[in-house]
């Protein structure tokens, strides 16, 4: 995949995660029931970030996650 496309995917994914954080704050303060929307946007943003990462970074993140979970 082209590096420009990877960068765009990472950028859009990070904007999506920031939007999820904002929605969580709104839900906490107003009591709005938007959990399904939050989960969908979170999953989509995480997928975009995953597309934007190189294989080396993905393998390092998986190794780190495994080490944290196994402790």
C-alpha positions as CSV (number, residue, x, y, z in Angstrom):
1,X,0.0,0.0,0.0
2,X,1.2,3.5,-0.8
3,X,2.7,5.4,2.1
4,X,0.4,8.4,1.5
5,X,-2.6,6.1,1.8
6,X,-1.2,4.6,5.0
7,X,-0.7,8.1,6.5
8,X,-4.2,9.1,5.5
9,X,-5.6,5.9,7.2
10,X,-3.7,6.6,10.4
11,X,-4.7,10.2,10.4
12,X,-8.4,9.4,9.9
13,X,-8.3,6.7,12.5
14,X,-6.8,9.0,15.1
15,X,-9.5,11.6,14.4
16,X,-12.1,8.9,14.8
17,X,-10.6,7.9,18.2
18,X,-10.6,11.5,19.3
19,X,-14.3,11.7,18.3
20,X,-15.0,8.6,20.3
21,X,-13.4,10.2,23.3
22,X,-15.6,13.3,22.8
23,X,-18.7,11.1,22.5
24,X,-17.8,9.3,25.7
25,X,-17.5,12.6,27.6
26,X,-20.9,13.7,26.1
27,X,-22.5,10.4,27.1
28,X,-21.1,10.7,30.7
29,X,-22.3,14.2,31.2
30,X,-25.7,14.0,29.5
31,X,-26.6,10.4,30.1
32,X,-27.2,9.9,26.3
33,X,-27.5,6.3,25.2
34,X,-25.1,6.2,22.3
35,X,-23.1,3.1,23.2
36,X,-23.7,1.4,19.8
37,X,-22.5,4.4,17.9
38,X,-19.4,4.7,20.0
39,X,-18.5,1.0,19.5
40,X,-19.0,1.2,15.7
41,X,-16.9,4.3,15.4
42,X,-14.2,2.9,17.7
43,X,-14.1,-0.4,15.6
44,X,-13.9,1.5,12.3
45,X,-11.2,3.9,13.6
46,X,-9.2,1.0,15.0
47,X,-9.4,-0.7,11.6
48,X,-8.2,2.4,9.8
49,X,-5.2,2.7,12.2
50,X,-4.4,-1.0,11.6
51,X,-4.4,-0.4,7.9
52,X,-2.0,2.5,8.3
53,X,0.6,0.7,10.4
54,X,3.6,-1.1,8.9
55,X,4.1,-4.8,9.6
56,X,7.0,-4.1,11.9
57,X,5.0,-1.8,14.1
58,X,2.1,-4.3,14.2
59,X,4.4,-7.1,15.3
60,X,5.9,-4.9,18.0
61,X,2.5,-3.9,19.3
62,X,1.3,-7.5,19.4
63,X,4.4,-8.5,21.3
64,X,3.9,-5.7,23.8
65,X,0.2,-6.6,24.2
66,X,1.1,-10.2,24.8
67,X,3.7,-9.3,27.4
68,X,1.2,-7.0,29.2
69,X,-1.5,-9.6,29.2
70,X,0.7,-12.5,30.3
71,X,1.9,-10.6,33.5
